[in-house]
């Protein structure tokens, strides 16, 4: 289709012209042979047969390379979707730096992603020193680009962008270091996330001109960097494309908010090819790289029964590969579902000690690299990261932390300092974190959190009176989430009344030697030394019979 004819089509209206969602002609209809094993594709089967592996319970801290072409503009999260929303800062940034999205769409950002400064071995050095026991590589985001050697989707990082197997490289380096390896799959939402790319400006000189997804086809790539690829396989087809005649930015935003702007977990009935593609690619991903963990960016499991199929296949396959069950993450689970997969709280908390192992996933900045976080020095500091880690571990959880990477594959100096500060704390206090288990109580203190997702921004700062407990090998650890202003610290949970008369016999500050103390019925009071072995969150090893 020529540019001129495509613009004529946009004036008539994409849907008014009777254009259906293009078939994903390059997609396989099946994902390969199903793995045989005890698990069936039902919640009842997952719940009855699953047990969280010990490696995950021991690991406590993972680092996530949430990295892809949306990091190229260095403008933050969901760039691919928001650059197509007129009036949005992302749209204005794209217009200024790349051109109008009817001519320069997101696929051109993919073409500019070269990862020319990516040194994953050096990054792994930093991650491991900071305490990471598992590393998670993003395999597919909502932008529908596979970051691995995908045999079911031609839009992948070996064919376009950096021309590298991103997932395969992370997997090899992670295994070489004896760490556990995970992948994240966000792609089940691509079909509705991409509908803004089929829209148009509602106002201004280019009003009514459809964006690139609406008119680009395979034949338009002749002689270009994407020759032979079909843009419709990337953008997924116009399931919810806005009709012609929307004449204001507010009305266009309302259209998208009411339709494709929802977090939709059900399969698109009008686009079965997309579902077949997702299933085939997910099975290919786990069969090819054999990860220890799959993070699904979904409430429950993705795409209804298809997510159950993919999870049962993965569980059975993992039992065949290494004789152990893997980890699958999902969000907003029903209580029973927490026994079948591992719940993750995105940028959120739990206010209690959870009976099943769980995870919180968060980031020191934006999920995708945002340059302003560096220029404004507004990253979450190492102190807050470590405090979060201690809170999560005391409640039977793990912390999965994203360190945003630039489009070129590097991280900035502020991020390096955060990792170094984490490493300094871990070197002294790691014994209270790794391979630990919760105590009878997660802790005490005045700072309360609200259980849920996406609520960390409203959390109050932790104080020295916020104490968290862990145990390992019969040993009890007490972690103060900050240094007290005075040189005394009272822990009520370790008073004789709370311990039912049991006595504390000795207390050591990790990295600082023995600590003087008094124990009354009301509290254990510690006298802290002048020298602080770490900059934040002191950890005390507490000895006494029957404490654990």
PLY file of the C-alpha trace (Angstrom):
ply
format ascii 1.0
element vertex 548
property float x
property float y
property float z
element edge 547
property int vertex1
property int vertex2
end_header
0.00 0.00 0.00
1.42 3.39 -0.93
1.66 6.28 1.50
-0.88 8.24 -0.54
-3.44 5.43 -0.62
-2.93 4.80 3.09
-3.66 8.42 3.88
-6.82 8.25 1.81
-7.83 5.18 3.80
-7.26 7.06 7.04
-9.58 9.86 5.92
-12.36 7.37 5.14
-11.82 5.72 8.51
-10.00 2.50 9.17
-13.00 0.62 10.47
-15.42 2.39 8.18
-13.49 0.95 5.26
-14.31 -2.51 6.57
-10.69 -3.39 7.40
-10.56 -6.34 9.75
-7.71 -7.15 12.08
-4.97 -8.60 9.84
-4.14 -12.25 10.38
-0.77 -12.91 11.99
0.41 -14.99 9.07
3.80 -15.80 10.59
2.37 -17.34 13.76
2.38 -21.03 14.57
-0.90 -22.55 15.58
0.59 -24.78 18.27
3.43 -24.37 20.72
5.06 -27.73 20.24
4.53 -30.99 22.09
2.95 -30.76 25.51
5.23 -31.81 28.36
3.99 -34.93 30.11
3.70 -34.96 33.87
1.38 -34.82 36.88
-0.04 -31.34 36.28
-3.20 -30.69 34.30
-4.24 -27.29 32.95
-6.56 -26.37 35.80
-6.33 -24.37 39.00
-7.37 -27.45 40.98
-4.38 -29.38 39.63
-1.90 -26.56 40.21
-3.15 -25.98 43.76
-3.11 -29.67 44.68
0.37 -30.42 43.35
2.48 -27.30 43.73
5.07 -26.47 46.36
7.35 -23.45 46.15
10.94 -24.62 45.60
13.46 -24.10 48.37
15.83 -22.21 46.08
13.28 -19.40 45.81
12.69 -19.32 49.55
16.45 -19.16 50.10
17.23 -16.57 47.42
15.37 -13.54 48.84
16.74 -11.01 46.31
16.54 -10.95 42.54
17.58 -8.28 40.07
15.51 -7.67 36.96
16.77 -6.45 33.60
13.48 -4.85 32.53
15.07 -3.66 29.32
13.97 -3.26 25.71
13.51 -0.70 22.93
11.23 1.47 25.06
14.40 2.47 26.92
15.82 4.14 23.78
13.98 7.49 24.20
14.98 7.53 27.91
11.57 8.95 28.74
10.06 6.37 31.08
7.32 3.76 31.06
4.92 2.66 28.35
6.54 4.84 25.71
5.24 2.68 22.87
1.61 3.17 23.83
1.71 6.74 25.08
3.62 8.22 22.13
0.40 7.71 20.13
-1.80 9.74 22.50
-2.02 13.35 21.37
-1.65 15.82 24.25
0.43 13.33 26.23
4.02 14.35 27.17
5.24 11.18 25.45
3.55 12.25 22.23
5.16 15.68 22.45
8.56 14.14 23.15
8.21 11.84 20.16
7.04 14.64 17.88
10.03 16.78 18.84
12.70 14.08 18.72
11.50 11.56 16.13
8.67 13.03 14.10
4.95 12.51 13.74
3.77 8.99 14.67
1.96 8.62 11.34
5.39 8.53 9.70
7.82 7.60 12.50
6.10 5.03 14.68
7.39 2.85 17.45
8.79 0.27 15.07
11.37 2.88 14.05
12.44 3.09 17.70
13.04 -0.65 17.54
15.22 -0.02 14.51
17.31 2.45 16.52
17.84 0.08 19.46
21.44 -1.13 19.08
22.54 -2.00 22.65
26.00 -0.84 21.64
27.28 -0.40 25.21
25.74 -3.51 26.72
28.30 -5.33 28.86
26.20 -7.95 30.63
29.15 -9.66 32.34
30.12 -6.41 34.08
26.51 -5.79 35.06
26.34 -9.30 36.50
29.37 -8.47 38.67
27.44 -5.55 40.15
24.22 -7.52 40.58
25.92 -10.43 42.31
27.90 -8.18 44.66
24.65 -6.40 45.57
23.23 -9.73 46.69
21.19 -10.99 43.73
20.60 -14.73 43.90
18.42 -14.78 40.81
18.39 -12.65 37.68
15.27 -12.06 35.59
15.44 -11.01 31.94
12.47 -9.41 30.23
11.57 -11.67 27.31
8.62 -9.78 25.84
6.94 -6.55 26.89
3.56 -5.11 25.88
5.30 -3.85 22.73
5.17 -7.44 21.40
8.86 -7.69 20.51
10.49 -10.98 21.48
13.90 -10.45 23.07
15.02 -13.99 22.36
15.65 -16.41 19.50
11.96 -16.83 18.80
10.93 -19.36 16.17
7.28 -18.25 16.15
7.63 -14.47 15.85
9.83 -12.71 13.30
9.81 -9.47 15.30
12.59 -10.53 17.64
15.90 -9.12 18.83
17.96 -11.36 16.54
16.23 -10.03 13.42
15.88 -6.37 14.41
17.36 -3.90 16.88
20.55 -5.18 18.52
20.57 -8.44 16.47
21.36 -10.34 19.68
19.73 -13.04 21.79
19.11 -10.89 24.86
17.49 -13.61 26.96
20.00 -16.25 25.89
22.94 -14.06 26.87
21.52 -13.33 30.32
20.71 -17.01 30.78
24.23 -18.17 29.94
25.93 -15.67 32.24
23.51 -16.34 35.09
24.07 -20.09 34.90
27.85 -19.64 34.75
27.70 -17.88 38.13
25.53 -20.51 39.77
22.56 -18.17 40.10
18.94 -18.91 39.27
17.45 -17.52 36.07
14.02 -16.12 35.32
12.15 -14.51 32.44
9.25 -12.08 32.39
6.44 -12.19 29.84
4.18 -9.14 29.57
3.00 -9.84 26.03
-0.52 -11.12 26.72
-1.63 -7.47 26.92
-0.13 -6.38 23.59
-3.37 -6.79 21.65
-5.19 -4.02 23.54
-2.11 -2.01 24.62
-1.23 -1.28 20.99
-4.61 0.09 19.89
-3.46 3.69 20.28
-1.08 3.05 17.35
-4.16 2.65 15.14
-5.53 6.04 16.14
-4.95 9.54 14.83
-4.61 13.17 15.90
-7.99 14.52 16.88
-6.82 18.14 16.59
-4.29 20.17 14.65
-2.89 20.18 11.10
-2.67 16.37 10.86
-6.10 15.67 12.37
-7.54 12.44 11.02
-4.27 11.07 9.66
-3.92 7.53 10.99
-0.73 6.55 12.76
1.72 4.09 11.23
0.11 0.88 12.55
-3.04 1.64 10.59
-1.51 1.54 7.14
1.90 -0.16 7.12
2.04 -3.64 5.58
4.76 -6.13 4.73
5.18 -4.78 1.18
5.93 -1.29 2.49
9.23 -2.56 3.90
10.86 -3.18 0.51
14.42 -1.83 0.63
14.11 -0.81 4.30
15.67 -2.17 7.48
12.50 -4.15 8.22
12.15 -5.70 4.78
10.26 -8.97 4.89
8.55 -8.23 8.21
4.86 -7.46 8.61
4.18 -4.48 10.92
0.75 -5.93 11.67
2.40 -8.87 13.39
4.10 -6.38 15.72
1.11 -4.07 16.30
-1.38 -7.03 16.52
-4.25 -5.58 14.40
-6.95 -2.91 15.00
-9.18 -4.63 17.52
-10.33 -1.36 19.13
-9.19 1.21 16.55
-11.04 4.50 17.15
-13.62 5.37 14.49
-13.38 8.37 12.26
-14.82 11.67 13.42
-13.38 12.11 16.93
-12.65 15.82 17.00
-11.06 16.57 20.37
-8.12 15.25 22.35
-10.37 14.77 25.39
-12.82 12.67 23.40
-10.02 10.55 21.94
-8.56 9.93 25.39
-11.99 8.97 26.70
-12.38 6.52 23.80
-9.13 4.77 24.65
-9.71 4.83 28.40
-13.08 3.12 28.00
-11.82 0.40 25.66
-8.19 -0.55 25.21
-7.05 1.39 28.27
-8.45 -1.30 30.56
-6.24 -4.06 32.00
-7.88 -6.88 30.07
-7.00 -10.47 30.95
-9.44 -12.32 28.71
-8.44 -13.45 25.19
-9.50 -11.20 22.30
-12.37 -13.07 20.62
-11.84 -11.28 17.31
-8.10 -12.03 17.17
-7.48 -15.74 17.77
-4.22 -15.54 15.80
-2.75 -13.33 18.53
-3.62 -15.92 21.18
-2.10 -18.76 19.15
1.03 -16.67 18.72
1.34 -15.91 22.44
0.93 -19.56 23.45
3.47 -20.79 20.90
6.03 -18.16 21.90
5.64 -18.73 25.64
6.17 -22.48 25.27
9.12 -21.89 22.96
10.60 -19.48 25.53
10.54 -21.96 28.42
11.50 -24.97 26.33
14.46 -23.15 24.81
15.95 -21.48 27.94
14.57 -23.69 30.73
14.18 -20.85 33.25
13.73 -21.40 36.97
11.05 -18.73 37.08
8.46 -17.09 34.83
6.99 -13.73 35.80
3.60 -13.14 34.17
2.47 -9.51 34.20
-1.11 -10.58 34.77
-3.85 -10.75 37.35
-3.99 -14.48 37.90
-2.69 -16.19 34.77
-2.74 -14.73 31.23
-5.52 -15.24 28.68
-7.76 -17.53 30.69
-7.34 -21.21 29.91
-4.30 -20.50 27.75
-2.34 -19.32 30.80
-3.27 -22.49 32.64
-2.11 -24.54 29.65
1.23 -22.69 29.57
1.76 -23.08 33.32
0.96 -26.80 33.43
3.30 -27.35 30.47
6.06 -25.43 32.28
5.62 -27.29 35.58
5.69 -30.68 33.87
8.62 -29.70 31.66
10.67 -28.43 34.62
10.14 -31.68 36.49
11.55 -33.42 33.44
14.52 -31.04 33.01
15.82 -30.85 36.56
13.45 -32.79 38.77
12.10 -29.72 40.56
9.21 -27.32 40.23
9.81 -23.78 39.00
8.26 -20.48 40.11
5.41 -18.78 38.25
4.41 -15.29 39.36
0.91 -13.81 39.08
-0.81 -10.82 40.67
-3.98 -10.23 42.68
-4.50 -13.90 43.41
-7.39 -15.46 45.24
-6.27 -17.10 48.51
-6.49 -20.60 47.05
-4.53 -19.60 43.95
-1.55 -18.65 46.15
-1.02 -22.37 46.66
-0.72 -23.00 42.91
1.60 -20.17 41.83
3.61 -17.51 43.69
1.92 -14.14 44.14
3.85 -10.96 43.35
2.82 -7.51 44.54
3.89 -4.94 41.95
5.26 -1.87 43.76
3.32 -2.91 46.84
3.34 -4.37 50.34
1.81 -6.95 52.57
0.89 -5.92 56.10
1.25 -9.40 57.59
3.41 -12.50 57.63
2.15 -14.46 54.60
1.60 -18.22 54.96
2.88 -18.89 51.42
6.11 -17.55 49.92
5.50 -14.41 47.86
7.36 -11.62 46.12
7.23 -7.89 45.64
8.59 -6.47 42.42
9.68 -2.87 42.30
12.18 -0.48 40.78
14.57 2.25 41.87
13.12 4.50 39.16
10.77 3.98 36.23
10.45 0.46 34.82
11.92 1.71 31.55
14.87 4.06 31.74
13.98 7.70 32.40
16.89 10.11 32.01
15.31 12.64 34.38
15.78 10.21 37.28
19.53 10.64 36.82
19.58 14.37 36.13
17.28 15.02 39.12
19.01 12.41 41.31
15.59 11.02 42.19
16.24 7.28 42.30
15.17 5.30 45.35
18.38 5.15 47.46
20.05 1.99 48.65
18.89 2.62 52.21
15.23 2.42 51.18
15.91 -0.66 49.03
17.54 -2.50 51.95
14.76 -1.46 54.34
12.24 -2.83 51.85
14.22 -6.06 51.52
14.25 -6.58 55.29
10.52 -5.91 55.60
9.69 -8.30 52.75
11.95 -11.13 53.96
10.56 -10.92 57.49
7.10 -11.56 56.00
8.12 -14.69 54.05
8.76 -12.86 50.79
11.37 -12.04 48.16
12.30 -8.72 46.56
12.67 -8.53 42.77
14.37 -5.22 42.00
14.69 -3.56 38.61
17.77 -1.46 37.88
16.73 0.46 34.73
19.09 0.21 31.77
19.61 2.80 29.07
18.80 1.93 25.49
22.51 1.42 24.80
22.68 -1.24 27.52
24.55 0.78 30.17
23.49 2.03 33.59
24.31 5.48 34.96
26.61 6.50 37.82
23.79 6.99 40.34
22.61 3.43 39.74
26.13 2.13 40.18
26.39 3.91 43.53
23.10 2.38 44.68
24.31 -1.10 43.81
27.62 -0.43 45.57
25.83 0.76 48.72
23.64 -2.36 48.64
26.76 -4.51 48.26
28.37 -2.87 51.32
25.33 -3.67 53.47
24.99 -7.22 52.14
28.68 -7.95 52.82
28.11 -7.36 56.54
24.50 -8.43 57.04
23.68 -10.96 54.35
23.59 -13.85 56.80
20.34 -12.47 58.26
18.70 -12.42 54.82
19.76 -15.29 52.59
18.45 -18.79 53.36
16.51 -17.31 56.28
12.95 -18.04 57.34
10.40 -15.92 59.21
10.17 -15.88 62.98
6.91 -16.25 64.93
6.31 -12.53 64.30
7.56 -10.43 61.41
8.36 -7.52 63.71
7.13 -4.44 65.49
7.11 -0.67 65.13
5.04 2.42 64.43
5.18 2.46 60.62
2.19 0.75 59.06
1.82 -0.29 55.43
-1.31 -1.04 53.45
-1.46 -4.38 51.69
-1.85 -4.15 47.94
-0.22 -3.12 44.69
0.98 0.20 43.28
0.86 1.91 46.68
4.52 2.27 47.66
4.59 5.97 46.77
2.40 6.80 49.76
4.40 4.83 52.30
5.90 6.64 55.29
9.65 6.43 55.98
10.79 3.59 58.21
12.19 4.41 61.66
14.66 2.87 64.11
11.69 1.59 66.12
10.58 -0.53 63.14
12.14 -3.90 63.89
12.09 -6.95 61.61
12.97 -10.53 62.55
14.42 -13.45 60.60
15.77 -16.86 61.58
18.36 -19.24 60.16
19.88 -22.42 61.53
18.23 -21.94 64.91
19.53 -18.37 65.16
17.36 -15.27 65.63
18.15 -11.94 63.94
16.63 -8.56 64.80
16.95 -5.82 62.19
16.34 -2.17 63.03
15.28 -0.43 59.83
17.26 2.67 60.79
19.87 3.71 63.34
18.33 5.27 66.45
19.20 8.89 67.18
20.30 7.89 70.67
22.58 4.92 71.38
19.84 2.80 72.89
17.24 0.64 71.18
14.30 -1.09 72.89
12.71 -4.18 71.30
9.41 -5.06 72.98
9.01 -8.39 71.15
12.15 -9.63 72.95
11.08 -8.69 76.47
10.57 -11.55 78.91
6.79 -11.15 78.84
6.64 -11.50 75.06
9.09 -14.42 75.18
7.10 -16.17 77.93
9.95 -15.88 80.41
12.77 -16.94 78.09
16.04 -15.09 78.57
18.30 -13.45 76.02
21.84 -14.59 76.74
23.97 -12.66 74.30
23.56 -10.06 71.53
25.97 -9.28 68.69
25.86 -6.44 66.21
26.86 -7.89 62.83
30.14 -6.28 61.88
30.44 -4.66 65.30
30.88 -7.28 68.02
28.99 -7.90 71.23
26.41 -5.42 72.49
25.49 -4.64 76.09
21.83 -5.19 76.89
19.25 -5.43 79.60
16.13 -7.57 79.40
13.07 -6.75 81.42
9.56 -8.03 81.22
8.74 -5.14 78.93
11.62 -5.08 76.42
15.15 -5.97 75.42
17.16 -2.74 75.50
20.42 -2.57 73.55
23.31 -0.18 74.14
24.78 0.55 70.72
28.46 1.27 70.02
29.63 4.56 68.59
31.03 2.96 65.46
28.45 1.97 62.87
29.55 -0.98 60.73
26.95 -0.09 58.07
25.33 3.17 57.07
21.79 1.96 57.73
19.64 -0.90 59.09
21.81 -2.48 61.83
21.36 -6.22 62.34
21.63 -7.99 65.70
22.25 -11.69 66.27
20.28 -12.63 69.38
21.26 -15.71 71.39
19.13 -17.56 73.89
17.53 -20.93 74.46
14.15 -21.49 72.92
14.02 -18.17 71.08
13.54 -19.87 67.71
0 1
1 2
2 3
3 4
4 5
5 6
6 7
7 8
8 9
9 10
10 11
11 12
12 13
13 14
14 15
15 16
16 17
17 18
18 19
19 20
20 21
21 22
22 23
23 24
24 25
25 26
26 27
27 28
28 29
29 30
30 31
31 32
32 33
33 34
34 35
35 36
36 37
37 38
38 39
39 40
40 41
41 42
42 43
43 44
44 45
45 46
46 47
47 48
48 49
49 50
50 51
51 52
52 53
53 54
54 55
55 56
56 57
57 58
58 59
59 60
60 61
61 62
62 63
63 64
64 65
65 66
66 67
67 68
68 69
69 70
70 71
71 72
72 73
73 74
74 75
75 76
76 77
77 78
78 79
79 80
80 81
81 82
82 83
83 84
84 85
85 86
86 87
87 88
88 89
89 90
90 91
91 92
92 93
93 94
94 95
95 96
96 97
97 98
98 99
99 100
100 101
101 102
102 103
103 104
104 105
105 106
106 107
107 108
108 109
109 110
110 111
111 112
112 113
113 114
114 115
115 116
116 117
117 118
118 119
119 120
120 121
121 122
122 123
123 124
124 125
125 126
126 127
127 128
128 129
129 130
130 131
131 132
132 133
133 134
134 135
135 136
136 137
137 138
138 139
139 140
140 141
141 142
142 143
143 144
144 145
145 146
146 147
147 148
148 149
149 150
150 151
151 152
152 153
153 154
154 155
155 156
156 157
157 158
158 159
159 160
160 161
161 162
162 163
163 164
164 165
165 166
166 167
167 168
168 169
169 170
170 171
171 172
172 173
173 174
174 175
175 176
176 177
177 178
178 179
179 180
180 181
181 182
182 183
183 184
184 185
185 186
186 187
187 188
188 189
189 190
190 191
191 192
192 193
193 194
194 195
195 196
196 197
197 198
198 199
199 200
200 201
201 202
202 203
203 204
204 205
205 206
206 207
207 208
208 209
209 210
210 211
211 212
212 213
213 214
214 215
215 216
216 217
217 218
218 219
219 220
220 221
221 222
222 223
223 224
224 225
225 226
226 227
227 228
228 229
229 230
230 231
231 232
232 233
233 234
234 235
235 236
236 237
237 238
238 239
239 240
240 241
241 242
242 243
243 244
244 245
245 246
246 247
247 248
248 249
249 250
250 251
251 252
252 253
253 254
254 255
255 256
256 257
257 258
258 259
259 260
260 261
261 262
262 263
263 264
264 265
265 266
266 267
267 268
268 269
269 270
270 271
271 272
272 273
273 274
274 275
275 276
276 277
277 278
278 279
279 280
280 281
281 282
282 283
283 284
284 285
285 286
286 287
287 288
288 289
289 290
290 291
291 292
292 293
293 294
294 295
295 296
296 297
297 298
298 299
299 300
300 301
301 302
302 303
303 304
304 305
305 306
306 307
307 308
308 309
309 310
310 311
311 312
312 313
313 314
314 315
315 316
316 317
317 318
318 319
319 320
320 321
321 322
322 323
323 324
324 325
325 326
326 327
327 328
328 329
329 330
330 331
331 332
332 333
333 334
334 335
335 336
336 337
337 338
338 339
339 340
340 341
341 342
342 343
343 344
344 345
345 346
346 347
347 348
348 349
349 350
350 351
351 352
352 353
353 354
354 355
355 356
356 357
357 358
358 359
359 360
360 361
361 362
362 363
363 364
364 365
365 366
366 367
367 368
368 369
369 370
370 371
371 372
372 373
373 374
374 375
375 376
376 377
377 378
378 379
379 380
380 381
381 382
382 383
383 384
384 385
385 386
386 387
387 388
388 389
389 390
390 391
391 392
392 393
393 394
394 395
395 396
396 397
397 398
398 399
399 400
400 401
401 402
402 403
403 404
404 405
405 406
406 407
407 408
408 409
409 410
410 411
411 412
412 413
413 414
414 415
415 416
416 417
417 418
418 419
419 420
420 421
421 422
422 423
423 424
424 425
425 426
426 427
427 428
428 429
429 430
430 431
431 432
432 433
433 434
434 435
435 436
436 437
437 438
438 439
439 440
440 441
441 442
442 443
443 444
444 445
445 446
446 447
447 448
448 449
449 450
450 451
451 452
452 453
453 454
454 455
455 456
456 457
457 458
458 459
459 460
460 461
461 462
462 463
463 464
464 465
465 466
466 467
467 468
468 469
469 470
470 471
471 472
472 473
473 474
474 475
475 476
476 477
477 478
478 479
479 480
480 481
481 482
482 483
483 484
484 485
485 486
486 487
487 488
488 489
489 490
490 491
491 492
492 493
493 494
494 495
495 496
496 497
497 498
498 499
499 500
500 501
501 502
502 503
503 504
504 505
505 506
506 507
507 508
508 509
509 510
510 511
511 512
512 513
513 514
514 515
515 516
516 517
517 518
518 519
519 520
520 521
521 522
522 523
523 524
524 525
525 526
526 527
527 528
528 529
529 530
530 531
531 532
532 533
533 534
534 535
535 536
536 537
537 538
538 539
539 540
540 541
541 542
542 543
543 544
544 545
545 546
546 547
